[in-house]
Amino acid sequence: MRITDLLKKEAILLGASVNSKENAIDTLVDLMDKAGNITDKEEYKRGIMAREEMGTTAIGAGIAIPHSKNKAVKQAGLASMTVPAGVDYDSMDGEPSNLFFMIAAPAEGSDVHLEVLSRLSTILMDDQFRADLLSAKDKDEYLRIIDKKEQEKFPEETKQEQKESTSVKQEVVQEEKVVTNQGYRVLAVTACPTGIAHTFMAAEALEQKGKEMGYPLKAETNGSGGAKNVLTKEEIEQCDGIIVAADKQVEMARFEGKPVLQVKVADGIHKPEELIQKIIDGKAPIYHHGTSGVAENTVSEEKESVGRALYKQLMNGVSHMLPFVIGGGILIAIAFLLDTYDPANPSNFGVGTPIAAFFKTVGDQAFGFMLPILAGFIAMSIADRPGLAVGFVGGALAKSGMTLTAAEGVTPGFLGALFAGFVAGYLVLGIRKLCDKVLPQSLEGIKPMLIYPVGGILLIGVIMAIFNPIIAVINTGMANFLESMNGASAILLGAIVAGMMSIDMGGPFNKAAYAFGIASIDIAASDPNLAGIGSTTMAAVMIGGMVPPLAIASSSLIFKNKFTKRERSSWPVNIITGLSFISESAIPYAASDPLRVIPSCIVGSAVAGALSMAFGCGSPAPHGGFWVIGVIHNPLQFALALIVGSVVGAVLLGVLRKPVKEA
């Protein structure tokens, strides 16, 4: 569907003046309403805002493409405006946005918004096209510019274009023959998490830059509608190298033995020339599927450090585990909230009433997958899909505590699952290498279906049966350590784990503290005597992660002269993310001023964690922040600790920062 078919004159505003992101959205929604595309402005706007909460639709270079598939849309349509002065729309590149296209798609029917998004993302990568739109004198010229660009970019849709450009077409065919005969020197694969705008922008940027540099480039897009322009086996064999600009997993096995650059999708958009030149200069490492991929070129990229590799493997397991931990943990917490504690029968707490028992049963089932999922996806990140089953079984054996003499009895728990995940991953890698050396090529097909799972599961079973008792001893030591935590030592523990949450706000220290909190809950689940310290540790971890955004927001309100207008305007977002236990919203502030922001947040978090421990606050829920206050033990004291810690961090940050001068 062509852009000019969806964009009416009534939905175009040139030379608009808006002063905020919401003002820009309101203006575009009004245009959409004038064009008769929507039935309910408020409902449609809610859909737009919900999409913005997932991540900004300002994709850089002055472009913003807000969109919503919404029940308030009666017919697919577009609204567009230019804002010569620009407006802060939280763009990825930090620059103001001045060219807007808003998409409305009906809730039922085809994904027209995805088609239009991919088309807009493609043509808007042309600098001259954007400049022409911004300088258009009236709506007719604006539409003509778009129509001309569409005909140029998608000539197959216009028969008239095909007739009028016979000579041009012949040149293109000739060029394609040359490319076919010689092969593409550079190939690319682009993919973003949503598979919409950035996927196609990166592909277009790479293809355009390749053409400018004299290296015709083919880019495969892994969009929301599946892979398009797929790279062929022959093209891969003949090319000099492949650029994988992706923020999600793409099929990599086909690139075995080829030079491959793996970068963020944003680099594909903003650094296409640099990436292409690296391929041409032979600076891309050789890719080996299932291994770290050491470069074999004469000039190679630096190999990833062992610590970084282990961290990425651990985070792969943790990220897949979290939905089970959070969902199951919160449902279990609700079960306790709905039940009444009976001192005469403490083991029945959580299942004393039918409704509580329902929540507890569902929560237990979800929470029970925690260890197998953790181990399985750690193993998969190391050995690809063959590692998943072996790691999953290893995690299940860690959960059951199987030994050589009994089916269960020891409690390796969280530590056991970590051990199982890494051992399973590298075990499968070892089996694969051994098979490559001793088995003939004719048996290649039975490896993934027979040898890897049977051999891997058998060996991980033996290994876990041997090591489960050893890990259980370590786990018991950790349990004894937690049990010994009382008084001043418990307060110190709370300060340490909470402070760690603010060191890197989502990085290794943050994740280590959070993993310790989850491990504490896991240990407490197997020992009722530790239930208290397990939940209090988790509460300290959670409050520590809540403080940084809250401290920054509070400081920007108290010390206005020490923050820029843009920094001050983000305080509502920081309040919401802080209350929701999302530390990452503080990262931009920490990155721009680390020597002041990070110490302030660490101190504020440590104070909050220490107070939480001192007050005996406990959280049976591993996530949720302030929104699970109903299940937190001593909720008023928890809120007080959060306020005090946030204020301490805010005041310290305000004292450390210098006044800013804005033009």
N, C-alpha and C positions, 0 to 999 in steps of 0.2 A: 504494500500500500504506500503510495507516494505521499510525501510530506505536504505537498501543495493540495492534495485531496482532503487533508485533515485540518489545514490552517485557513480559517476564514478571516476576512478583513476586520470583522468585529472583534476578533480575538488577538489583534496586534496593537501594541502601543509602542511608539517610537519616542525616544528622548525622555523616558520616564525619570522621575525623581523620587527615590525611596530611601529611607534612612535606616532600615534594619532588615534582617532576614525575614521576620514575620510580616513586616510591611510589604516586602517583595512578594511573599506568598499570597497575602490578601489581595494585592493588585492583580496577580495572575489568576486567582480564583474568580475575581470579579469579571475578568475578561472571558474566562471559560463560561461563566454564567451568561454573559451577554451573547455569546455565540450559540446558546441554547444546548450546550453539551451535557449539562448536569441539572439535576432536579432539586438538590439540597446542598447549598453552599457549605453549611457547617459540617455535614457528614463527609463531604468530599475533602474539606480542609483537614478534618481529623485523619483521614487516610494519608494525606500528604505529610502531615506532621509525624504520623507513626512511621512513615518511611524514612523521614529525616532522623528520627531517633535511632534507627538502625545504622546510620552513617550518612554523612553529608552527600548530597547529590551534586555539589559543586565540584566538578572534576578537574579544575585547573584551567589555565590559559583564559580566564575570564568567563568560562562556560558554566552554566548550572542547568540541570535537566531534572527538576522535581517531577515525580510521577506517582500515580496511584491507580490500582485496579480496584474499582469501588462500586458498591451497589447504588451510589447516587449518580452514576454516569449512565445516561440513556443512550448515548452514541459516542463512539470513539472520536476524540478531537485533540487539537493542539491549541495552546495559547503561547504567545511570544511577546517579549518586550526587550528593548535596549535601554540600558542605564548608563549614559555617557560618563557620569562621575564615578560609577562603580558603587558597590555596596558590599559590606562584609557578610559573606554567606557561608563562613566556615570552610572555605575552599581547601582542598588538599595541599595546594602550593602556598597557602597563606595570603594569596593576593585577592583583591576585590573582584567581584563578578559583575560583568556588564552586559552579558548576552544570555537571555533566559528562554528556554522552551519548556513549557509545562505540558505533560501528557495525561490525558484522561482515557481510561480503558474500562469498558463494562465489566462487572464482576463475573458475568457468565459469558462464555464464548472463547474465542481464540485469544492467544496472548499477543494482541496487537501492540500493546505497549512495549513488549520486548523487541518486536520487529522495528518499531519506530525508533526505539532507543539505540539499537545497533546501527540503524541508518544514520541517525543524527550524529552518533559518536564518530562515525566514519567520515562524513563530509565536514564536520566541524574541526577536524584536525588540520584543515587547510587554512593557513594564516591569512592569505589574501581573501578567502571567502568570508572569514569572520570580519575582516576590516571592511569589506564591501557591505556587509549587513549593517555594521555600526554606522556607516556613512550614508545609508539609504535615505533619500529625501522624503519619500512617502511610502505608503503601504503597497502600492502597485509595484514600485521598484523593488521593494523588499521581497515580494513574492516572485518577481521575475528573476532575481538573483538566486533564490532557492531553486526555482524551476530549472534554470540554466545549469546549476551545479548538479542537480539530480540527473539531468539528461547526460551530462558529461560523465558522471560517475557510474550511472546505471543505464548505459545506452541500449541494452537488450530489451528494456521496457518500452522503448519508443521506436515504432517502425519508421517514422519520419527521420529520426536520427540515423537509423541504419542506412536509409536511402541517400541521405545528404552527405554521408561520411565514408563513401566507398573507398576512396583513396587512403583515408586515415586508417580504415579498418584493415586494408591490405598491408599497411605498414606494421600494424599491431600483430597481424597474423605472421608476417615475416619475422618480427622480433620474437614471437612465441616459438617459431620454428628454431631460431637460433638458441633460445633458452632450452628447448627440448633436446636439441642436439648436444649442447654443451653441459647441460645440467645447471641447477642453481648452485652457486658457490656458498650461499648462506641460506639457511632455513630457520624458521622460528615457530614456536608454539606459545600462544598467549592464553591466559586464564586468570580470572579473578573469582573470589568466593561466590558472588551472585551470578557471574557469567553474563553480565550485561555490558554496561558502558565501557569500563576499563579494558575488558577483553578486546573489544573491537578498536578502541583508541590505540592500544599498544600495537596491534597488528597493522593498523593504518600508518602509524608513525614509523614503524620499522620498514614497511614496504616503500613508503615515500622516500625515506632517507637512503635506503638501498638503491633506489632508482637514481637519486641525485648523485650518489657516490660511484655509480657505474657498476653496481653489483646487484642485478635483479634478485629480489628476495621473495620467497613464498612464505606466508604466515598462516599456520593452522590456528583457528579459533576454537577453544573449548568453551563455548557459551552455554547459556541455560537451555538452549534447544539442541544440545549435543555438539559434537565436533564437526566443523565445517572446513572445507578446503584442506582436507586431510593429506598429510605428507605421505607419499608413496615410498615403497621399499627402494625403488630405483633412485628416487631423488635423495633419499637418506644416504645411500651407498655412494653417490657421486659428489655430494656436497663437501665443502671444506669444514663445516661445523654447524651446530644448531644452537640457537638462542632460546632458552626456555624461560620466558618472562611470565611467571605464574605465582599466585598466592594460594594455590590449592594443588592437590596431587593430580598429575597427568601421567599418561602411559609413557614410561621411560625405557622399558626393556628393549624397545626397537632401536634405541640409540647406542646399544652396546658397542664399545670400541671406537666411537666417534668423539671428536672434540665437542664438548657441550658446556655452555655458560648457563648456569642456573641463577636467576636474579628475580627480584620483585617485579610485579607487573608494572609498578610505577616507573621502574628503570627503563622498561620498554617504551614508555610514553616520553620520558624526559631525557633519556640518554641513548637514543638509538644509534647515533653515529659512533659513540664510544664502544658500544657492544659489537657493532658490525666490524669495526676496525680491529678489535681483539681477535675475532674469528679470522679475518684476513691475515693478520700478523702472526697467526699460530700461537696465540697466548691462552687458548681455552684448554682446560684439562681434559684428558681422555676419560670418558664415562664408562664405568664398569657396573653393571646392574647388580644391586645387592651389596655393594661395597662402598667405601668412602670415595672412590673415584680419583686415584692419584694421576696427575697429569703426566703424559709421556712426551709432550712437546719439548722442543729445545728451550723455549721460554715458557714456563708454566706458572699457573696460579699457586698460591700458597695452600698447602693442604690444611684442611680443617683440623684444629687441635683435638686431642683425645677428650679433654674436658668438655669442649663445646659439643662434640658428637654425643657423648654420654648424656649431657643435659638435654639435647634435642630428643634423644630416645626416651628419656624419662618423661619429658613434657608431652610426648605423643601419648604415652600411657595415661598420664594424669588428666590430660584434656578429654580423653574418651571416657575416663572413669568418673569425672565430675558430675555429669548428668545423673548417674545412678546414685552417687553419694548425696548430692543435693536433693534430688527428688525423693529418694528413700528416706534420707535423714529428716527432712521437713515433715513428711507424712508420719514418721515415728513420733516426732515431737508433737504433732497435732493429736496423736493418739493419747499421749500423756496429758495433754491439755484437756482432753475430753473425758478423762477418767478421774477417779477419786482414789487417792492413795490410802491403802488399808495397812496400817502398821502390823496387823496380825498376819497378813499374807502379802509381804512386799514383792514376791516374785510374780504376783498376778497383776502388778501395776502396768497399765497400758492395754490390758485385755479384759478388764473387769466389766465392761459394758459392751454390747454388740457393736455399737458404732465405733468405739475405741478399738475393739478387736479387729474390725475391718481395716481401719487405717494402719494399725500396727502390722497386720499380716501383709498388706500390700507394700508397706514401707520396708518390712524385713526382706521381702522377695527382691525388691529393687536394690536395697543396700547389700544384699547377699552376693550380687554380681560384681561388687566393687573389686575384690582381689583378682578374680579371673580376668576381668576386663583390663585392669591395670597391667597385669603380666602379659596378657595376650597382645596388647597394642605396643608395649615396649618391644616385645619380640618381633612383631610385624615391622616396626620401624627399622629394625636391624637386618632382618632376613626377608623382608617383603612378605607376601601372602603365605608362603610355606611356614613362616614362623608363627602365624596367628594361632593355629590349633595347638601347637606344642606349648606355646606360652600360656594359652587359656587353660590347658590341662595342668600345667605347672602351678598356676595361680589357684586352681581348684584344690590341688593337693596341699598347697600352703594353707588354704582355708580349713581343710579337713584335718590337717596335722598327721597324716599317715606316716608311719615308720616301717622299718623292715619287720618288726615284730607285731605291729597292731595297725588296724585300719585307721585309727585316730587316737588321740590322747594328748598330743603336744600342741602348742599354739604358736606357730611361727608368725601368723598374722600378716600385717602390712609389710614388715621387713622380709618375710618369707616370699611374699608376692613380688617385691622388688627383685630379690635374688632370682626367683624363678623366671621373671621376664628377661633379664639380661642373659642368664645362662641359656635359656631356651633359644634366644635370638642367635647367639654366637654358636650354640650347638648346631643349629640348622645350617648356619653358614659353613661350619666345619664339615657337616655331612655332604653339603653341596660340592664343596671343593674336593672331597674324597671321591665322590661319585664321578666327578669330571675326570679324575685321574685314572680310576680303575675300571669304570664301566664303558662299554662300547657305545658309539653314537646311536646304534640301533635300539638301545634301551632308554633313550632320552625321554620318551613319552610316559614311562612308568614312574619316573622320579617324583613328580609332584603329586601323583595320585596314590602311590604305594610306598616308595622308599622313604621319602621325607616324613610323612605323617606317622607311619608305623615305627620306623627307626627313631624318629624324634620323640614321639610320645613314650615309647618304651624307655629310652635313655633318660628323659626328664623324670619319669617315674622312679627310676633307680636313684638318680641324683637327689631328688627331693626326699625320698625315704631315708637316705643317708644323712642329709643335711638338715632336715626338719628339726630333729632334736637339738642340733647345735644352734640353729637360729632361734629355737624356742628358749634356750638358755639366755641368749642376748635379749630376747623379748622380755623374759622374766626380769632380767636386770633393769631394763627400761621401766618395767612395771614397778619394781621396787623403788627405783629412783623417783617415779611419780608419786608413789605412796608416801615417800619420805618428805615430800614437798609440803611443808606447812609453815605457817607464820611468815617470818622474814624470807625464808628460802622460796616459798610459793610466790611471794610478791616480787622477788627478784626474777623468778622464772617468767612471770607475767610481763615484767618490763622488758626482758630479753626477747621473747617471742613477738611481742607487740612492736618493739623497736625494729626488729628484723623485717617486719612487713613494710616498713617505710624506707628501707635502705635503697631498694631498686624498684619498688612499686610494680610488681608483676614479674620481676626478674628472678634469678636463681635464689637470692636470699628470701625474697617474698614467698616463693613457691616452697622452699625448704621449711619455712616456719609453718606454712599452711599444711604441708604434708605431715609435719610433726603434730599439728592439731588433730588431723584426721586419724593419725596413728594412735593418738591418745584416746580418742573415742573408740577406736577398734579394740585397743587393749582393755579399756573399761568394759566393753561389751562382753568380754570373756571372764571378767572378774568384777562381781558386784561391789566389792570393797573399793574399787577404783572409779566407780561411776562419778563421784563428786569431782575428783581431780581431773578426770577426762573431760568433763563438760566445762570446768572452769578454765582449763587450758585453751579449749576451743573458743570460749568467750573472749579471752585475752587476745588470741590471734585475730578474731573477727573485729574486735574494737580497734586493734592496731591498724588494720587495713582500712577502717572507716575514717580515721582521723585526717590523713593527708588532704583529701579534697575539701573536707570541712574546714580545716585550719586555713587553707589557702583562700577559700571563699570568705571566711570571717575576716581574715587579714585584709583582703581587698576592700571590704566594707568599712573596716575600722581605720585603715591607713590609706585612704583614697589617693593621696598624693604620691604614693610609692608604687602605684600600679598604673599601667596604661589604660586608656579607655576601653580598649578591646579586652584586656585582662579582667577589668572590673565587670564588663558585661557578661562574663561567663559564670558569675557566681551562682545563678540558679541551677545551672547544669552541675556544678561541683557539689552543691548541697544535695541534689537528688542522687548523684552517683556515690557520694560519700555515705549517705544513709542506706544506700543499696549495697554497700560493701564492694564497691568497684574502685580500687585505688588508681587504676590506670589513667583516669582523667586528670591526675596531678602531674603526669609525665611531661607535658609541654612546659610547665612552669619549672620543673626540676631540670629539664634539659637546657633551658635558657638561662637559669641562674642556680646551678647545682650547689655552689658553696654556701648559699644562704637557705635555699628551699629545703634541701635534703636534711641538714642537721636540725632545722626547726621542726620538720615533720617527725624525725626520729625521736626527738625529745618529747614532742606532744603525744606520739603513739606510746612511748615507754611509760609516760605518766598515766595515760588512760589504762594501759594493760596492768600496771601495778595496782591502781585503784580498783580495777575490776576484780583482781585476785584478792585484794584486801577486803572488799565487800562480799566476797564469796559468790560473785555472779557466775552463772553457768549457762551454757547453751548446748542443748542436745542436738540442735540443728547446725549443720556444718556451713551454712550459707544463709543469705537472706537479709543480713544487716538489721537495721532498725525495724524492718517489716515483719520480723519474727519475734518482736518484743513480747508477744503474748505467751511464748513458750520459754522465755529466758527466766532463769531463777534470779530473784531479786531485780526485777526489771527497772525499778526507780533508781536503784543504785547504779545499774548499768548505764542508764541515761545520764546520770550525774557524772559518772566517770568519763563518758564520751564528751560531755560538754566541757568539763575541766581540761581534758587532754587537748581538745580542739582549740580552746581559748589560749592555753599555754603555747601551743604551736603557732597560733595566729599572732600573739603578742611578740614572741621571739622573732618571727619572720618580719614583722613590722619594724622591730628595732634594728634588725640586721640590714634591711634593704635601704637603699638611698632613694631620695625623691627623684621622680622622673620628670623630664620636660618634654611636652608634646607640642608639635607645631600647631 
